[in-house]
Amino acid sequence: MLAAVSISSPGELVARGAIEAFIALKQAGLPASLNMLWALEGALSDRDWREVARDDKLRLLTELEARGVKV
């Protein structure tokens, strides 16, 4: 799915970050649930997506809201 938004390597995901990758997926009309956001952040921080959802949920949602992204 990430390849559809020109992210085809771990380095490209690192360069774009979880928020930017998530926004790109949504803008491309691809199914991008909050679980996808947690998974992207987990991939970047080497954590399980459930841990990300528990520990970083507010920060990530606040950043999306600040960028005007509806979830």
N, C-alpha and C positions, 0 to 999 in steps of 0.2 A: 504494500500500500504506500509506503514512503517513497518508493521509486516513482510513483505517479506525480510526486511533487519535487522531483529532482534530489532526493536524498537516497543515495545508494551505497553509502558506507558509514561506518561508525563515526569517522572523522567529519563527515558532512552533517551528521546529527549533532555532534558536539559543536560545530561551528554555528549551526542554526539555533540550537537549544530547544527544549521541550515546548515552550510556549510558541515560538515561531513555527515549529514543525506542526503543532496542533492547529494553529491558525491557518497554515497553508493547506492542511487537509480539509478543514471546514470550507475554505474559500474554493477549493477544487470540487466541492460537492460530495466529498467522500464521507462515509460514516465515521464521525469522530466523537465518540462518547467521552465522558470524563474518565472512564476507565482507561481509554487510550492515552489521555494526558498523564494519568498516574503511571502508566506503563512506560511512556517516553521518559518521564523524569526518573523512574526507577532504572531504566537502561543507562541513563547518564550518570546516576549516582550509585550503581551496582547494588540496588535494593529491590525487594519485592514490591510490586505495585500496591499491595495492601498496606505496607509500611508507609509508603509515600502518601497514600490517601489519608492515613491516620495522622501523620506528622506534618505534612506540608500542604494539606488541602486548602487551608485559609489563604496562605501566601499565593498559591497558584490561582485560586479563584479571584483573589483581589487583583492580581496582575491582569487576568483576562478582563475583568470588569473595567479596569483602568484603560484598557485598550478598546473598550466598547464591543467586546466579543460576547455574544449571547450564547449561553450553553443550555 
